[in-house]
Amino acid sequence: MKKLLFVLCIGLVFASCKKREKAIWDTDWQVPLVHDSLTLSDLVADSLLTVVGGNYVLDINSSLFEFKLSDFVELPDTTIENDFPIALNFAAAPGTSFTNGTIEEHPMNIGDVQLKRIRVKGGGIELKVFNPIATKTFFTIKLPGVTKNGVVLTQHFEAPAGTQSNPGVVTGLVDLSGYELDLTGQDGLSYNRLQSLLTVTSDPNGPTVNVTTSDIIRFKFSMKDVQLAYARGYFGSELVSDTVYANIDAMNNISDGILDVDAMTFDLAIENGLKVTGKFKINSLKNINASGNAVSLNHPNIGTWNTINAATGSSENSIAPSYTTLNFTPGNSNFEQFIENHGSKNELSFQLQMNPWGNVSGGWDEIYDSHPLRVKLNGMFPLNVGLSDLIFQDTFDLSLMNDPAKTNVKSGQIWVNAMNAFPFEGSLQLYLLDANYQTIAVVSGTSNIQSSVFGSVINGIMQKKSEVFFPVSESVCDNIGAVKHCMIKLKLNTYDANGANVQVPIPANAFFKFKLGANLTVENHL
């Protein structure tokens, strides 16, 4: 929005500039353009701002990243087939049973993870039966251990008559949401095992049919897109190494100067909602500013392993996370220097290992999807800042065309009337650049936007009024056709009432209001 305002102002002043032809008369115009206001909440989310002692404080309680159940366990789409060949050649009377009622077990291939019980929040099972018998046949499929509200998942199918080469086929879909799966097998001591029980009976009201050992009764079930709400078992001890990046684009616009912040403390907290022990190590945390200067955060716990205790609780609603907290202060870290580097590129390298000591729980690790492991940043940061010739700059495209047939702007100036309640003083320059980003002209303000500390109290807050002009000369108009880009440079400083460059707090409800306009001398042609 602010960039757009600058473009609008410059465009209106320069759009008609060209080398002058014979003038008939000159007229002076004063053109009001726009007015706007800026508060701290335009730059920082309201949720992060709080007021202490009448001044703004950043209250940060944010999650940097988290590990959920799906990061440890992911059930692949799985298809299991069961074949039941006919043991004898015989004439099957109506109502003949073709299966022996034996429970089958099906191992699931999910790597080193050993699951004993899971609860599903999404996904389903596709069940399909194939009937090679020359009469209608009734299939009943049970999945022992797959229950919802204590009821075993059971599906009934009525398959049409078929042959071995062209069986009668019926398909059914089951939404698994809310189902619990006991994966310990028939003996209750195994893991990763699904169970199934199939009964097949020919139509009791149908004809007698001949069956042979070539006939194979088949059913298959396919688990698709299964998402877990809960899992119990052993989740392995895989070591996870990763680097996460966070770019703060606004910091790219700081090209020079010094940012001085007040003494800051913060906590890096590992909130473990998993009923699994682990360990965590920060390998490095660094930022890189627009000039390429990198600052790495120093702390005794960076580069060392930190133990993560398991969460406690017997149900989803009673989980109490464990906390491993790393406290950063001016005495044990270089956090101030880290922030003062105003780095736009931030990178955190870490390692995480759950169950580093093996299966010490005997397969009783538990993870609820609603209770992840989070790495959080917590801190109260007073917004006491010192700025010494800190330069914000930005560049945007600006193409201004000459038109000899129109009335031309001979010269002029942009003006800014500002009311500033921030304790910052600012000087502004506009750089007009050619297609190769070479400077054609520099348009500077005739004065600075004054800091509020030199003003007076109005409606309970210090304010200072300023009026700044940006003259546009005739020589600038002569070269305006070559302008393809514009760079804005804003130099900021913080002063106390005596003019000393110091750290200053930002008062609650600070604002910056301004009006933009232009005074134009217009050359008119017949």
N, C-alpha and C positions, 0 to 999 in steps of 0.2 A: 504494500500500500504506500509506504513512504517513498520507495523508489519511483512509483508511478507519479507521485506528486512532483518530484524533481523533473521527470521527463516532461510532464505537462507544462511546467513553468518554462523550462528551457525551450521547449518546442514553440510556445506562444511568442516568446521573445525573438527567437531566431528564424522562425519558419519563412519569413518573407525577406530576409537579409540578402542583399546582392550588391555588386558594384553599382554605384549610383550613376544614373543618367541625369539629364537636365531636370531639376526640380521646379515645379510650379509653386508649391508652397509647402511649409512644414506645419504640422499640428502635433500638439502634445496630448498624450492619453495616459490616464491612470486606470489600470485594469486590475480589479480584485480577482484573485484566482480561486483559492480554496482556503478553508480553515479546518483544523483537525486538532486532536489531543492525543497524548500518549501517557499511559500509566505503567507502573511496574508489572501489572498483570497482563499487559500486552506482550511482555518479554518473558515472564515466568508464570507458570500455571498457578492459578489461585490456590489450588490445593497444597502448594508447597510454601505458601507465604503465611506467616503468622506475625503478630505484633508483640514485642516485649519492650516495656519501658518507652512506648511511643515510637519505636523504630522497627523496621522490617527485619525479620529473621527467616532464613530458609529452614524449614522443618522437613527433613527428608526421611522418608521411611519407604524405600522402594526395593523391589525385587530385581536383582541383576539377572539372574537366570534360575531355572528350577529343573529338577529331575522328577518325572512322574512315573507311575506304574508302567506306562507304555514305553518308557526309555529302558526299562529292565526286562520286560516281557512283551513279546509280540507274537501272537498266535498266527502262524501262516495259514492261508487258505489250504484246507486239507480235504482230500477225497479218500474215503475208505470203501473198499468193495468186499462183500462176503458172498462166496459161491457155495451152494449146497447141491452137489450132484446126487441124483437118484441112485440108491445103492443096488436096486434089483430091477429086472424087467417083470412087470406084472400089470394086471388089470386093476385100476384104482377105482374102488366103489365111491359113490357120493359121500362126502364128509371125510375122506381120507386125509390124515396128517402126514406131511412130507418132511418134517424137521423133528429133531430129538429134544428140543427145549434146552440146549446147552448155551450157556453164556459165553460169548466170545470177547476176548480182550484185544484192543488195538493200540499199540504204542504210538505216541505222538512225537514227531521229530522237532524238538525245540531247543536243540543244542545242549549246553551244560546246565540249563535251568531245570530244576526238579520240582514240578508243581504237584501239590497234593490236593488242593481245593481252590477253585476259582468261582467268582460270581461275575456274570456277564451283564453289561449295560447296553450292548448293541450288537447287531449282526444276527446271523441265523444259520439254520441247517436246511439243506435241500435233501429230501429223502426220495429215493426212486426205487421201484420194484420192477422185476422182469419175470413174467410168467410164461414158461414154455409148455404148460399143460393145456390140453385141448378142451378145457372147460374153464368156466369162471372160477377164480381162486381168491380166497380171502387171506390177506397178509396182516399180521400184527407185529409191529416193531416196538420194542421197549429198549430204552437206554438206561439201564440201572446206574444209579449214581448221578443221573441228570434229573434234578428235581426243582419244582417251584411250589413254594408253600407246602413242602412235604410230599407232593404228588409226583410220581415218576413220569417222565416224558414217555407217552405212549401214542402211537399213531396206527390207525386202521386203514387198510387199503382194500378195495375190491377191484382186482385186475381182470381184464377180459381174457378170454381164451387166446392162446397163441401157440407157436411152435418154437423149436430151438433156434431156427434161423430167423423167425419173425415173431418174437415174444410179445405178449401183451404188456404194455408199459403204463405205469401210473406214477405221477410225481406229486409230492406235497412239500410245502414250505412251512418251517416253524421259526417264529421269532423267538430268539433265545434271551431277550431282555428280561432280567429278573431271575433267570435260572442259575442255580448253583450246580457245579460239576465236581463230584468226588472222583479224583483221578488216582486213587490208591489201589485200584483193582479189587478182585474178589477177596484177596487175603488181607486187604487194608494196610499193607506194608509197602506197596509199590508206589510209583509216581508216573505221571505223564501217560496214564492208561485210560482210554475210553472203553466202556463195556456196551455190548449190544446183545439182544435176545430176539430171535425171529421165530415166529410160528406161522406155518402155511398150511391151509386146509382147503381141499377142493369143495366146490359148491355142494352142500348137503342135498339140494334139490335138483342137482344136475345129473348128467348121465355118467355111466361107468366109462372110463377112458383108459387107453393103454399108455403106460409110461415106460421109459427105457433108461438104461444107464447113460445114454447120450444126452438126456435131458438135465439141464442145470438151472436150478432156481437161484436167482441172484437179487441182492439188493445192495445199494450203495448210498452213503450219505456224505455230503460235502459241507464242510464248515466254511462260511464266507464272511469276511469283514467283521470278525469277532473282536469286540472291544471289551476290556475288562474293567470292572469296578473294584475288584478285590482279588488278591492272590495270596496263597500261603504255600510255603515250601522252602526251597533253597535256591537263591537267585544267582549263584556263581560268585566268582571273585574277580571278574574282569576289571582291568585297569583302564580307566577312561582318561585320555589326554586330549585337551582341546584348547583353542584360543578363541575368545570372543572379542568382537570389535564394536566400538561405539564411536560414531563420528558426530561431532558437534559442529555443524556447518557454519554457525555464526562466528566461531572462533577463527575460521579461515579469513575473515575480514579484518582481523587485527594484524597489521603489518609491522608495527613498531611501538616502542614505548614500554612503560613499566606499569604492571598491575600489582598492587600491594594489598594483601588481605590480612585481616585480623587473625589472631591465634585461633585455630580451628581444631576440634576433636571430632572423631566419628568412629563408629563401630562397624566392622564387617562381621555380620552374624550368619552362621550356618544354622538354619532352623530345620531340623530333621524330623519330619513327620512319618518316616518309615520305621517300622519295627525291625530295623537291620542296623548292625554296627558298621562303621566304615572309617576311612581316613581321608583327609583332604589336604592338598598342598597348593599354595599359590607359587607358581614358578617366577612370575614377573608381572608387574603392572606398570605400564609406562604410557606417556602421551607425547605427541609430536606436534609442534606448532607450525604455523604457516611458513616460518623461516627454515624449517627442517630441524630445529633444535629439539632433542629428546630428553626427557627427564624420567628416570625410573624411580618408583616409590621404594623407599628403604624402610624396613621394619624387621625386628627380630624373628617374626613368624613367617616372613616371606622366604621361601626356599626350604622350609621345614614342614614335616608332616604334623597334622593336627588330628587327634582322635575324635571321631564322631560317635557319640553314644546313641543307642537305639531309642526310639520313642517308646512310651509306655501307654497302657490302656487295653481294655479287653473287648472293645467294640469301636465301630466307626465314630460314634458320638462321644467316646471317652478318650480319644487319642490325645496324649500330652506330648508335644514335640520336645526333643532335647535341643539345647543351644550350645554352640561353640562360638565364642565371641573373641574377635581380635580387635583390641582397642588401639586406635591411632591418635597420638597426641604430638604436640610440638617437641616433647622430650624424647619420644621414642621413634620418631619418623620425620621425614622431610616433606610432610604433606603440604605445608604452606608453599614451598618451592615448587611442588608438583602442580598446585593450582595456579600459581603465579606464572607458570610457563604458558598459560592460556593455550593448551594443546587442543587442536581440533580432532586429531586422531588418537583414540584411546584403545589400548589392547590389553587384555587380561589373559595370561596363560596359566592353566591350572591342571591338576590331576586329581581324580577321584577314584577311590576303590572301595566298593562295598564288600563286606565279608573278607577283609584282608587276612584273617586268621582261619579261614575255611568255614566248614559247616558246624559252627560251635553251638547252634541252636537245635541241632538234630532235625532240621527241616521245618522249624516252626517260625521262620521269618514271615512277617506279614506286611503287605503293602496295600493301603487303600488309595485309590486314585484321587480321592478328595484331599489327601494329606501328603503332598510331595515333600521333597527336600529342596529348600530354597536357600540361596545365598543372597543376603539382604544388606543394604546400606542404610544405616541409621545415623542421623546427626542433626544437631541444631547449629546452623552457621549464621552468626550475626553478619548482616550485610554492611560491615564496616570496611570500606574500600578506599584505597589511595590510588589515584591515576596520575601518572606523570608523562605528559605528552603521548598518551596512548592513542594510537591512530587506528580508526576503523576506516576501511576503504572498500568500495565496491565498484564494479564496472558493468555498464550495460550498453546495448547498441543504441545509436542515435543517428539517424540519417536525415539531413536537412537539405532541401532542394531549393535552388534559385528559380524564380519565375519572373522574367523581365516585364511581363505584361501586367503585373499587379502592383499595387501600392506596396512600398518597401519600408521596413523598419530601418531608420537611419542609425539610431543608437537607442540605448535604454538601460534600465537596471531592474533587477529583481529585488524586491524588498521582503523582509521577514519581520513581522511584529510578534514577539514571543513573550509569554509569561512562564517562567521556569521555577518550579518548586523542587527540583532536584539539586543536590549540592555539587553539581558538575558545571564547569565552564567549558564551552566548546567553540572552536574556530573551524570554519568550513571553507573548503576550496573545491572548485569544479575544474577538472582537467578535460579539455576537448581534444580528442585523439583522432588520428587518421586511420586508414584501413589497416596499417601495420602497428597500430597502438603507439605511434609516436605523437608527442605532445605538439599540438598546434597553438593552443593558448591556454592560459590559466586564469580563471576568474575567481578572485578572492573576495571575501567579505570585508567591508570597511571597518568592522569591529567584531567583537566576540559576543556570543550569547552568554550573558553573565550568570554566575552561580547564584543560587537562592540565598547563600550565606551572606551576600552583600545586599540583600533586600530587606523587607520588613514583614511583620506578621499580618497576614490578611486571612480572616476566617479561620484562625487557629493554626496557620502553617506559614512558614517563611516563603516569600515569593519575590522574584526579581523580574522586572520588565526590561526587555531589550529591543532595540530596533537595528537591524543589520541590512546593508545594501550591497548588492553584487553588480558593479557597473559593467556594462557591455559596450565596448568601444567600437568605433567605426572600422578599425582595422580587423577586429574579430569578424565583423559582418563580411568584410571583403574575402575572407577565407572560409566562410561557413560551409561552402559546398563540399569541402574536403573532409568535413567532420563525419566520422562513421561510428565513433564510440564516445562515451563520457564516463569519466571516473570521478567518484565523490570521495574526498578525504575529510574525515571529521577527527580533529585532534581534541582530546578530552584531558582536563586536569581537575584536581580537587584541591580547594584552598579553604583555610579557615578564615574567620573574619579579619585576621591580621595579614592575610595574603600569603601565609606559609602553606606549602604543599604538604598535606597531611592526610591521614585516613579520616573518613567522615562516615557517619551512619546515614542511612537512607530513611527519612521519616515516613511514618505511615501516611498514606493518601498522597504521596508525592505525585506530581503531574507535570506535563509539559504541553502547553497550549500555544498554538501559533496560527498566524494568518499569512498567506503568501499572496503576493501581487506583483505587478510590473508597472513601471513608468516608462512609456514609450514615446520617442520622437519619430513621427511617421513622415516620410517623404512622399508627397502625392504627385502623380503624373497625369497629364491630360491623355 
